[in-house]
Amino acid sequence: MVKINFLDENKKINVIDAKDGSSLLEVAKKNNVNLEGTCGGEMLCSTCHVYILSEHIDNLNKQTIEEKEILALTKNLKKTSRLACQIKITDKLKGLIFSIA
């Protein structure tokens, strides 16, 4: 298990045990994080839009063209925006901090 952190709307850090190989969306859902993910991780929507708040942004796989296109449709896009369904948990993400966009 990899320990990651969710910053909730009250600015409280919640430590989450994340299974290696899972998507951030799957981890969020299993830990009752209110992250929508309407398309079920098929990268057809932007409802799992998150912000990566830690330096781990450089440890993530590069965004695909498809992910960039989906994110471009959001109104609150930031440099650290990602789709949670596209983030795979690895040991390199230990300590990652994310919030819902």
N, C-alpha and C positions, 0 to 999 in steps of 0.2 A: 504494500500500500504506500501511496505517496501522499503526504500531507500538503494540502493546498488551502487557501484562505478565500472566503467570500466576504466582501464588504457589503453589508446590507444597507437599506435606505436610511437606517438610523445611525450609520457610520460605525456600526459594531462589526468587528472581525469575528467570523465564524470559521473554526478550523474543521476541515472536511477530510476524511480518508477517501482517497481516490484510487480505484483499481487501475493498475498499469495496463495500458492498451484501450481503456474506455475513452469515450469522447467526453469533453467537458460538459456537454449537454446531458449525457447519460448520468454522469456523476451528480450534476445539479439536481436532476429529477429524483434520483435515489436519496438525496439528502434534503428533500423538501424545499429547495431553493425555488422561488416563484419565477422561473424562467420558462417562457411559453414553449417554444419549439413546435409550432403548429404543424410543420411538414414532417415531423418525426426524424429529423436529421438528414433529409434528402437534399438539402441546400436549394430549396425552392422558395424560401421566404427569408425574412430577416428577423423573425421573432425570437431568435436565440442570440441576438446581437449583445455582445458584452464588451466591456473595456478591460484591458489588461493593465493593471495598475502597478505592477512590479517590473523589474528589469528583465523578467523572463520573456518579454516580447521578442527578444533576439534569439531565444531558444526554441521558438515555435517554427514549424514548417512554414515556408513562404506561402503567401496567399496565392491561390490559383486565380486565373482570369475570371472564372465563374464566381468565386467568392468576392472578388473586387467589384464585379458588376452588381451582385446582390446588395452589397454594402453601400454602393453608390446610390441606391434607391432610398436609403434611410435619411432622415432629416437631422440626425444628431451624430453624424460621422466624425470621428476623431482619428488621429494617427494611431492610436492604440486599439481601434475597433477591430473586432474579429467576430466570426460566427462560432459559437460554442460547439456546434456540431462538427466543425472542421479541426478542432484542437484535440489531438490525441495525447493522453496522459502518459508521460515517461518520467523516469527518475530525474531528468534535467529540469522538470517543472516543480520540484520540491520547493515549497514556500511561495509558489505563485499566488498573487492576489488579483482577484477579478471582481467586477461589479456588473450589475445589469445596466445596459445602456438606457 
